[in-house]
Structures are given as structure tokens and as C-alpha cells.
Amino acid sequence: MRSKSIDLMKNIVDFIDQGYDRTGRIPTHKEIANNFNVTEACIGKYIKEMESKGMVVRQSGNRSVMTKTILKKINLKQLPIVGTIACGEPIFAEENIQGYLSISSEFLGNGQFFVLQASGDSMIKVGINDGDYVIVRQQETAEQGQIVVALIDDEATLKRYYLDNKKKKIRLHPENDTMEDMYFDKIQIQGVAVKVIKDII
């Protein structure tokens, strides 16, 4: 077997889909390994590589590897986790996908979405804390008062969006009483924040 063969990856996806269609259950790593006459460890390495490519999503449990086809059938969307967003001073938004988050389509509604991890404390008054995952609807426009992902000179920040008619500027408002508003002539809106996922300790 060739190392990290893309053909084998596609065959594994087909096998998982066919097994799910036939039995209503996702094949285990052992069942996948037996089908392709390789070890479970080998399949485990392949599944990890396939997950990094967005071909599958792993959940907890023995039957945990879901393909895009299965995700659609059980009404889940696979959202890319893209970099880290600044909630203080703007930082460069790294566009590498760090993983995927599976969320019910009913929970999200219509649109294309991505996930950013908040960094800093400028949005704490609306419950967005350092380390929280923010679900963003991808769009290029926003209404006043919405929390947006704004791109400014290749740097991204998460703030509440306003138009200041007096100053003829765009005002980005941090939800933290210790911080001041930021004013810009031009920004590029990447999306509007719609949900926050956090740990509760």
C-alpha cells in the first residue's frame, strides 16, 4: 500500500458510505482495516490524514468516522475552524484551517459559516471571552450594531459595527468599558458573528 494514497483515501470514504447505507451504522476502524487487508494502526493514520484534508470528521466512540455524505444525511454542517481572531488590538488572521466543527444545520440556519477562536477580552460584555469559538456567517455587508469580523490592512478583528456620520468614519466598538472605539475610513467585512461556543467551568 502506497503511503497516504489519495486513491485509498477515496476508497475508504466509499466503503464508509456504503457501509452506512447498507446497515445504518458507521464501520469501525477494525472493519475498515479488514476490508482493505491492513492494520488498524495504518487505517488510524489514514483517517487522521483524511480529517486534516476535510474528507471525514471524527466524533467520539467506536463508530466515529463520518463522511460529508453522512453529515448531509444526518443534517450536520462541517464548519472550518480558521485561525484565531483578535478581540483586542487587531492581529493577522491566519487563513490555515486548524480543524472542523460539526454543527446541526437547524442550529445555524441558512448561509455559509466558519469558526474563529477569540483572543483577548475586548468583547467580554457580550459574553465572548478569550478562547471561545465564534461561529461566523460569511458575508461582505452588515447592519449597524452587528458584531463583525473586520479585515483592516490584512489584519482581522471582532467588533461591533457602526457608521459615524459626524466623523464620516466606520466605528468599531469593543464591548469592554476599559477600551475605546476604533475609527476607520474603510474596512472589509468578512462575516457576522451569530453564535458563541464556550466551556462552562
VOVOZA-534965 format. One record per residue (C-alpha): x, y, z; residue in one letter. Coordinates in pm, whole numbers, padded with zeros to 5 digits, always signed. Each point is the difference from the previous one (the first is absolute). Example, Ala and Ser with C-alpha at 12.3 -4.5 7.8 and 13.67 -1.06 7.14 Angstrom:
+01230-00450+00780a/+00137+00344-00066s/
END
This chain:
+00000+00000+00000m/+00141+00337-00101r/+00049+00253+00282s/-00292+00241+00028k/-00149-00114-00332s/-00278+00238-00104i/-00164-00291-00187d/-00015-00203+00321l/-00142+00300+00186m/-00281+00024-00256k/-00059-00375+00025n/-00024+00027+00379i/-00260+00276-00037v/-00198-00218-00243d/+00019-00298+00237f/-00126+00208+00294i/-00285+00141-00210d/-00100-00342-00131q/+00014-00153+00347g/-00218+00276+00142y/-00253-00035-00284d/-00014-00379+00043r/-00020-00025+00380t/-00076+00349+00131g/+00322-00020+00201r/+00345+00150-00059i/+00272-00268-00045p/+00255-00032+00279t/+00374+00043-00058h/+00033-00381+00027k/-00265-00057-00267e/+00167+00253-00231i/+00343-00159+00061a/-00132-00353-00069n/-00161+00114-00324n/+00327+00143-00133f/+00219-00273+00155n/+00212+00243+00205v/+00050+00064+00370t/-00226+00217+00216e/+00304+00221+00074a/+00045+00061-00372c/-00368+00092-00040i/+00029+00228+00301g/+00281+00193-00172k/-00204+00026-00318y/-00308+00122+00185i/+00209+00268+00171k/+00136+00118-00337e/-00349-00009-00153m/-00133+00209+00287e/+00268+00264-00059s/-00110+00014-00366k/-00367+00041+00096g/-00097-00335-00153m/-00140-00140+00327v/-00092+00116+00349v/+00074-00202+00312r/-00236+00001+00297q/+00033-00189+00328s/-00077-00371+00011g/+00088-00318-00188n/-00203+00084-00313r/+00120+00355-00026s/+00121+00075-00353v/-00260+00196-00198m/+00031+00100-00365t/-00150+00311-00159k/-00279-00217-00140t/-00090-00130+00345i/+00017+00351+00147l/-00255+00116-00258k/-00228-00294+00073k/-00005+00072+00373i/-00034+00374-00064n/+00340+00112+00129l/+00221+00270-00148k/+00377-00027+00016q/+00135+00344+00091l/+00370+00078-00051p/+00182+00143+00302i/+00206+00279-00157v/+00284+00153+00199g/-00046+00223+00303t/-00183+00331+00017i/+00112+00293+00214a/-00243+00145+00252c/+00250+00268+00102g/+00236+00166-00241e/-00033-00147-00352p/+00232-00287-00082i/+00072-00173-00329f/-00272-00256-00078a/+00176-00324-00091e/-00199-00163-00278e/+00113-00355+00070n/-00278-00237+00096i/+00074-00142+00345q/-00283-00253+00005g/-00373-00040-00047y/-00305+00038+00223l/-00318-00197-00073s/-00316+00200+00074i/-00367-00073-00073s/-00136+00190-00299s/-00315+00077+00201e/+00215+00174+00262f/+00170+00218-00263l/-00263+00090-00257g/+00084+00095-00358n/+00338+00121-00124g/+00366-00092-00011q/+00177-00005+00336f/+00347-00024+00149f/+00138-00006+00354v/+00260+00226+00158l/+00150-00027+00348q/-00016+00324+00197a/+00315+00147+00149s/-00005+00285+00253g/-00271+00161+00209d/-00142+00289-00204s/-00339-00174-00048m/-00058-00126+00354i/-00319+00203+00056k/-00179-00209-00261v/+00135-00326+00139g/+00286-00056-00244i/+00306-00093+00203n/+00354-00099-00080d/+00002-00352-00149g/-00369-00008-00095d/-00097-00131-00343y/-00198+00254-00202v/-00220-00124-00286i/-00002+00254-00282v/-00238+00024-00296r/+00212+00085-00302q/-00119+00326-00161q/+00144+00329-00123e/-00260+00240+00146t/-00148+00058+00344a/-00265+00205+00173e/+00093+00255+00263q/+00037-00156+00343g/+00095-00344-00124q/+00323-00164+00116i/+00223-00042-00302v/+00329-00152-00101v/+00173+00302-00155a/+00312-00021-00213l/+00221+00309+00027i/+00326+00007-00197d/+00022-00382+00005d/-00074-00013+00372e/-00330-00124+00143a/-00193+00101+00309t/-00338-00078+00157l/-00200+00313+00093k/-00347+00153-00010r/-00054+00192-00323y/-00133+00359-00032y/+00010+00287-00248l/+00095+00334+00157d/-00169+00269-00211n/+00167+00289+00186k/+00353-00123-00056k/-00084-00164-00333k/+00174-00311+00126k/-00072-00362+00075i/-00006-00058+00376r/+00096-00335+00146l/-00117-00025+00358h/+00161-00234+00259p/-00237-00139+00262e/+00234+00084+00286n/-00033+00323+00201d/+00378+00033+00035t/+00054+00020-00377m/-00068+00276-00252e/-00174-00011-00336d/+00206-00046-00315m/-00062+00218-00310y/+00080-00086-00361f/-00061+00143-00345d/-00039-00345-00147k/-00027-00358+00119i/-00080-00331-00166q/-00272-00200+00174i/+00071-00374+00000q/-00313-00109+00184g/-00245+00053+00286v/+00027-00186+00331a/-00313-00206+00071v/+00087-00251+00275k/+00257-00054+00274v/+00112-00340+00128i/+00175-00003+00336k/+00103-00223+00287d/-00188+00054+00325i/+00211-00087+00304i/
END
